[in-house]
Amino acid sequence: MSDSQGQKSPKLIVVVAFDRGDDGELFPAFGPADQQSEDRAIRTARALATKHVGVIAWSREADTTLGEYGPPNTLFVSGDVPDME
């Protein structure tokens, strides 16, 4: 059921995969790629984990009208990924 406030905050849901360059540094293989749901982000990240040295899926509350974003919530991580700041 919906809450009495009416709308819930929109979420930014993202998957990013990483590869390693010749110098050993991680770089994004693509993305970040927006996802429609947290479940889909996790499924996508799991599939990418076999093809890249690292992958992370995360979400955060987002108020795009104010440009405000909540702290990231890690949904899935595999392999080598850089620290999220």
N, C-alpha and C positions, 0 to 999 in steps of 0.2 A: 504494500500500500504506500501511497505517497504521504509525505509528512505534511503537517499543517502549514508549513512555510511555502509550500507550492513547488518550487524548483530546488533541485540539488545542484551543487557547484559542478561545472563541467570539469573533466579531467583531460590532461594531456597524457597520452599513452604512447610510448616510443620504444622501438627496438633499434639497436645499433650493433653491427658486427665489426670485428677488428681483425686485421691481418698484421703481419710483422714485415717491415721493410728490410732491405739488405743490410742496413745499419743496425738492425735489431730493435728499432723503435716501433711501437704500435701505431697504426693509423686506421681511421675508419674505412672499412671496405665500401661502405655506402651510408647514406642516411644522414641523420636519423630518420627512420621511417615511421610515420604516424600510424597508429592502429586504432580500430574501432572499439575494441574491448580489451580488458586485461587478459581474458582467456585466450583471445586470438593472439595477443602479444606473446604470451607464454608458448603457445603452439609454434608460432613463427620462430621464436628464439631457439626452441629445442631443435627444430629442423635445421637452422643455420649453424648450430653448435658443432655439427659434424663436418662443416665445410670451412670453418674459420678458426683462428687461434683463440678467439674470445668472442663472446656475445653477451649483451645485457638487455633486459627488458625492464622498463621502469615507468612509473606513473606519478603524477602530482596534480593536486588541485590547481585550477587555473581560472583567474578572472581576467580574461583578455581585454575587457573594456577598461580596466584599471591598470593592466600590465603587471598584475601581481600573481606570483606563483608560490605555492606551498613547497615544503621540503619534498625531495624525491623519495619514492617508496620503491625499493627494488623488488621486482616480481620474479625474476629469473636471472641467474648469472652462471656462466660456464667459461672455463679457461682463463686466459689473461685479458684483463680489461683495465683501463686506467682508473685511478681514483676519481669519484664524482665529487665535484666541488660545489 
